[in-house]
Structures are given as C-alpha cells and as structure tokens.
Amino acid sequence: MKFRIFIVLLTSLFLFTSAITDETDTNLSFYTGTFDVIDKEGDDKTSLFGIEHKNPDLFRDTLLGKFKPVTGAFVTGKSSVYFYTGVEGQYDIGPIKILPSFTPGYYEKGDGKDLGSILEFKSEIKVGFDLFENSKLSYSYSHISNNDWGDTNPGTDNQHITFSKNF
C-alpha cells in the first residue's frame, strides 16, 4: 500500500513538473525525516518522504520579503499522506537562507495518526544553504494541525532534511 501511494505521488508530481518545465525554470525538492517527532506515546512516530515544487519565475519581491508559491506532498511510513499548496518566504543572511512557509492541505491518515480532519495546516521553518550554484541543502521543522476545526486537534511536529535542485 505504501509503495503504491508513493508511486502515484511521484508520478503525479513528475507529470505536473514536466508539463511546466518546457516553458520555465523549476525547482524540485526531495526530503526525508521524522513524522510526529515529539510523540509522547511513541506509537505514531514514523519516517516520512516528500517532494516539493517551486517555480523561481513566480518569486515576488515585496516589502515583507521574497515570496513564492509552493506545492508538494509527503507519505509516512504508516501510509499517511499530505498534499499541500501555499506560500513560502525567503530571507537571505549571507550564504544562509531562512524559508518560512504556510501551506494548507489534504491529509489522509492511512494507518497513521488521526489529526482530526482532512483539512490540515502546515507551518514550517526551513534553514538552508547553497551547496552548488543550482542546489541547496536544508533542515526543516514543521507543525501540522487543523486549528481546532476538526473533531480533535492533536497536531504533529515533523523534521526533515531537504535537497533542492533548480532545473
């Protein structure tokens, strides 16, 4: 089941990005880490693997910083899936990039943690640095919850390492 979900996720994102890369540059990120990193009972903590897309041509430089749309998805070791889209900011401090983001999305619990709703919100802070001219390595910490709009709102904290590449 997990493998099937992962293949569908990867194929969908590949088709989406291949359709837009003919006209513009694109940024793909692959990440892996821990889902529900501070789980007190230890029964929901698991691995996660995700993919994210950003279009560098859609950066907007505003008074509050640079912003761009971000779309992605991840699957956990317990078959939970989260598809999301939202906005990410970028703040450069020398070679270090600070990338906060907010992304509402669709969550399906699979065999994993019940977050209380299919509509969940992910707030994330990412710190990264450029490895080479077109690639970046980052560490992220995120919180996903439904803002008490669901039946319950246990939330989850996640951490992961991201590799990003511009094509």
Buried (B, 14 or more C-beta within 10 A) or exposed (E): EBEEBBEEBBEEBEEEBEEEBEEEEBBBBBBEBBBBBEBEEEEBBBEBBBBBBBBEEEEEEEEEEBBBBBBBBBBBBBBBBBBBBBEBBBEEEEEEBBBBBBBEBBBBBBEBBEBBBEBBBBBBEBEBEBEEEEEBEBBBBBEBBBEEEBEEBBBBBBBBEBBBBEE
